[in-house]
């Protein structure tokens, strides 16, 4: 039984021996007989693609690479100067949008790639911050995360109370 599972795993990951041209054409195969494979050279197909150069589906990921580059440039900064909440937000954004890039239509692999790397940068920075905080407190990571969550909750609560006071003062 175990050798059979190993054979299936091997067959799943072995290289495809079909020529590259056949695999590219399979992408455009459709069940509808009226849909034809795209014609023209590579430049024309990229220009007229649903995620091509003249659409927001191309330019949004290109601009989002600046976030990844900014995160990578923060690798040189000391961990005490990094924001934990900001890097958690980058990690969550990268994880959530990487998944959604494969669900939405048109499927945007360029956007999925940039979001994946954004999540990787965020995870790296969060790890650096937590390791630094752990070294300061000589505690476990779970206690450091719990303390940070408590601090964030307190800050949000104080901000909400300040907003209520300001609104009441403005009304009177």
MODELLER restraints for C-alpha pairs under 7 A, 6 or more apart:
rsr = mdl.restraints
at = mdl.atoms
rsr.add(forms.Gaussian(group=physical.xy_distance, feature=features.Distance(at['CA:28:A'], at['CA:37:A']), mean=5.69, stdev=0.5))
rsr.add(forms.Gaussian(group=physical.xy_distance, feature=features.Distance(at['CA:46:A'], at['CA:52:A']), mean=5.11, stdev=0.5))
rsr.add(forms.Gaussian(group=physical.xy_distance, feature=features.Distance(at['CA:46:A'], at['CA:53:A']), mean=6.73, stdev=0.5))
rsr.add(forms.Gaussian(group=physical.xy_distance, feature=features.Distance(at['CA:47:A'], at['CA:53:A']), mean=5.62, stdev=0.5))
rsr.add(forms.Gaussian(group=physical.xy_distance, feature=features.Distance(at['CA:47:A'], at['CA:54:A']), mean=6.51, stdev=0.5))
rsr.add(forms.Gaussian(group=physical.xy_distance, feature=features.Distance(at['CA:50:A'], at['CA:106:A']), mean=6.54, stdev=0.5))
rsr.add(forms.Gaussian(group=physical.xy_distance, feature=features.Distance(at['CA:51:A'], at['CA:57:A']), mean=5.01, stdev=0.5))
rsr.add(forms.Gaussian(group=physical.xy_distance, feature=features.Distance(at['CA:51:A'], at['CA:58:A']), mean=5.64, stdev=0.5))
rsr.add(forms.Gaussian(group=physical.xy_distance, feature=features.Distance(at['CA:51:A'], at['CA:106:A']), mean=6.90, stdev=0.5))
rsr.add(forms.Gaussian(group=physical.xy_distance, feature=features.Distance(at['CA:51:A'], at['CA:108:A']), mean=6.72, stdev=0.5))
rsr.add(forms.Gaussian(group=physical.xy_distance, feature=features.Distance(at['CA:52:A'], at['CA:58:A']), mean=5.80, stdev=0.5))
rsr.add(forms.Gaussian(group=physical.xy_distance, feature=features.Distance(at['CA:61:A'], at['CA:110:A']), mean=6.39, stdev=0.5))
rsr.add(forms.Gaussian(group=physical.xy_distance, feature=features.Distance(at['CA:61:A'], at['CA:111:A']), mean=4.90, stdev=0.5))
rsr.add(forms.Gaussian(group=physical.xy_distance, feature=features.Distance(at['CA:61:A'], at['CA:114:A']), mean=6.37, stdev=0.5))
rsr.add(forms.Gaussian(group=physical.xy_distance, feature=features.Distance(at['CA:64:A'], at['CA:114:A']), mean=6.95, stdev=0.5))
rsr.add(forms.Gaussian(group=physical.xy_distance, feature=features.Distance(at['CA:65:A'], at['CA:114:A']), mean=6.20, stdev=0.5))
rsr.add(forms.Gaussian(group=physical.xy_distance, feature=features.Distance(at['CA:68:A'], at['CA:117:A']), mean=6.76, stdev=0.5))
rsr.add(forms.Gaussian(group=physical.xy_distance, feature=features.Distance(at['CA:68:A'], at['CA:118:A']), mean=5.26, stdev=0.5))
rsr.add(forms.Gaussian(group=physical.xy_distance, feature=features.Distance(at['CA:68:A'], at['CA:121:A']), mean=6.90, stdev=0.5))
rsr.add(forms.Gaussian(group=physical.xy_distance, feature=features.Distance(at['CA:71:A'], at['CA:121:A']), mean=6.08, stdev=0.5))
rsr.add(forms.Gaussian(group=physical.xy_distance, feature=features.Distance(at['CA:72:A'], at['CA:121:A']), mean=6.62, stdev=0.5))
rsr.add(forms.Gaussian(group=physical.xy_distance, feature=features.Distance(at['CA:79:A'], at['CA:128:A']), mean=6.23, stdev=0.5))
rsr.add(forms.Gaussian(group=physical.xy_distance, feature=features.Distance(at['CA:79:A'], at['CA:129:A']), mean=5.33, stdev=0.5))
rsr.add(forms.Gaussian(group=physical.xy_distance, feature=features.Distance(at['CA:79:A'], at['CA:132:A']), mean=6.37, stdev=0.5))
rsr.add(forms.Gaussian(group=physical.xy_distance, feature=features.Distance(at['CA:82:A'], at['CA:129:A']), mean=6.99, stdev=0.5))
rsr.add(forms.Gaussian(group=physical.xy_distance, feature=features.Distance(at['CA:84:A'], at['CA:126:A']), mean=6.20, stdev=0.5))
rsr.add(forms.Gaussian(group=physical.xy_distance, feature=features.Distance(at['CA:84:A'], at['CA:129:A']), mean=6.66, stdev=0.5))
rsr.add(forms.Gaussian(group=physical.xy_distance, feature=features.Distance(at['CA:87:A'], at['CA:122:A']), mean=5.06, stdev=0.5))
rsr.add(forms.Gaussian(group=physical.xy_distance, feature=features.Distance(at['CA:87:A'], at['CA:125:A']), mean=6.45, stdev=0.5))
rsr.add(forms.Gaussian(group=physical.xy_distance, feature=features.Distance(at['CA:87:A'], at['CA:126:A']), mean=5.99, stdev=0.5))
rsr.add(forms.Gaussian(group=physical.xy_distance, feature=features.Distance(at['CA:88:A'], at['CA:122:A']), mean=6.47, stdev=0.5))
rsr.add(forms.Gaussian(group=physical.xy_distance, feature=features.Distance(at['CA:88:A'], at['CA:126:A']), mean=6.61, stdev=0.5))
rsr.add(forms.Gaussian(group=physical.xy_distance, feature=features.Distance(at['CA:90:A'], at['CA:118:A']), mean=6.49, stdev=0.5))
rsr.add(forms.Gaussian(group=physical.xy_distance, feature=features.Distance(at['CA:90:A'], at['CA:119:A']), mean=6.22, stdev=0.5))
rsr.add(forms.Gaussian(group=physical.xy_distance, feature=features.Distance(at['CA:90:A'], at['CA:122:A']), mean=5.33, stdev=0.5))
rsr.add(forms.Gaussian(group=physical.xy_distance, feature=features.Distance(at['CA:91:A'], at['CA:118:A']), mean=6.72, stdev=0.5))
rsr.add(forms.Gaussian(group=physical.xy_distance, feature=features.Distance(at['CA:91:A'], at['CA:119:A']), mean=4.24, stdev=0.5))
rsr.add(forms.Gaussian(group=physical.xy_distance, feature=features.Distance(at['CA:91:A'], at['CA:122:A']), mean=4.47, stdev=0.5))
rsr.add(forms.Gaussian(group=physical.xy_distance, feature=features.Distance(at['CA:91:A'], at['CA:123:A']), mean=5.85, stdev=0.5))
rsr.add(forms.Gaussian(group=physical.xy_distance, feature=features.Distance(at['CA:92:A'], at['CA:119:A']), mean=6.88, stdev=0.5))
rsr.add(forms.Gaussian(group=physical.xy_distance, feature=features.Distance(at['CA:93:A'], at['CA:119:A']), mean=6.97, stdev=0.5))
rsr.add(forms.Gaussian(group=physical.xy_distance, feature=features.Distance(at['CA:94:A'], at['CA:115:A']), mean=4.33, stdev=0.5))
rsr.add(forms.Gaussian(group=physical.xy_distance, feature=features.Distance(at['CA:94:A'], at['CA:116:A']), mean=5.50, stdev=0.5))
rsr.add(forms.Gaussian(group=physical.xy_distance, feature=features.Distance(at['CA:94:A'], at['CA:118:A']), mean=5.15, stdev=0.5))
rsr.add(forms.Gaussian(group=physical.xy_distance, feature=features.Distance(at['CA:94:A'], at['CA:119:A']), mean=4.07, stdev=0.5))
rsr.add(forms.Gaussian(group=physical.xy_distance, feature=features.Distance(at['CA:95:A'], at['CA:116:A']), mean=6.65, stdev=0.5))
rsr.add(forms.Gaussian(group=physical.xy_distance, feature=features.Distance(at['CA:95:A'], at['CA:119:A']), mean=5.71, stdev=0.5))
rsr.add(forms.Gaussian(group=physical.xy_distance, feature=features.Distance(at['CA:97:A'], at['CA:112:A']), mean=6.98, stdev=0.5))
rsr.add(forms.Gaussian(group=physical.xy_distance, feature=features.Distance(at['CA:97:A'], at['CA:115:A']), mean=6.21, stdev=0.5))
rsr.add(forms.Gaussian(group=physical.xy_distance, feature=features.Distance(at['CA:98:A'], at['CA:112:A']), mean=4.59, stdev=0.5))
rsr.add(forms.Gaussian(group=physical.xy_distance, feature=features.Distance(at['CA:98:A'], at['CA:115:A']), mean=5.28, stdev=0.5))
rsr.add(forms.Gaussian(group=physical.xy_distance, feature=features.Distance(at['CA:98:A'], at['CA:116:A']), mean=5.70, stdev=0.5))
rsr.add(forms.Gaussian(group=physical.xy_distance, feature=features.Distance(at['CA:101:A'], at['CA:107:A']), mean=6.01, stdev=0.5))
rsr.add(forms.Gaussian(group=physical.xy_distance, feature=features.Distance(at['CA:101:A'], at['CA:108:A']), mean=5.58, stdev=0.5))
rsr.add(forms.Gaussian(group=physical.xy_distance, feature=features.Distance(at['CA:101:A'], at['CA:109:A']), mean=6.90, stdev=0.5))
rsr.add(forms.Gaussian(group=physical.xy_distance, feature=features.Distance(at['CA:101:A'], at['CA:111:A']), mean=6.54, stdev=0.5))
rsr.add(forms.Gaussian(group=physical.xy_distance, feature=features.Distance(at['CA:101:A'], at['CA:112:A']), mean=5.32, stdev=0.5))
rsr.add(forms.Gaussian(group=physical.xy_distance, feature=features.Distance(at['CA:102:A'], at['CA:108:A']), mean=6.68, stdev=0.5))
rsr.add(forms.Gaussian(group=physical.xy_distance, feature=features.Distance(at['CA:130:A'], at['CA:141:A']), mean=6.53, stdev=0.5))
rsr.add(forms.Gaussian(group=physical.xy_distance, feature=features.Distance(at['CA:133:A'], at['CA:144:A']), mean=6.75, stdev=0.5))
rsr.add(forms.Gaussian(group=physical.xy_distance, feature=features.Distance(at['CA:134:A'], at['CA:140:A']), mean=6.29, stdev=0.5))
rsr.add(forms.Gaussian(group=physical.xy_distance, feature=features.Distance(at['CA:134:A'], at['CA:141:A']), mean=6.09, stdev=0.5))
rsr.add(forms.Gaussian(group=physical.xy_distance, feature=features.Distance(at['CA:134:A'], at['CA:144:A']), mean=6.43, stdev=0.5))
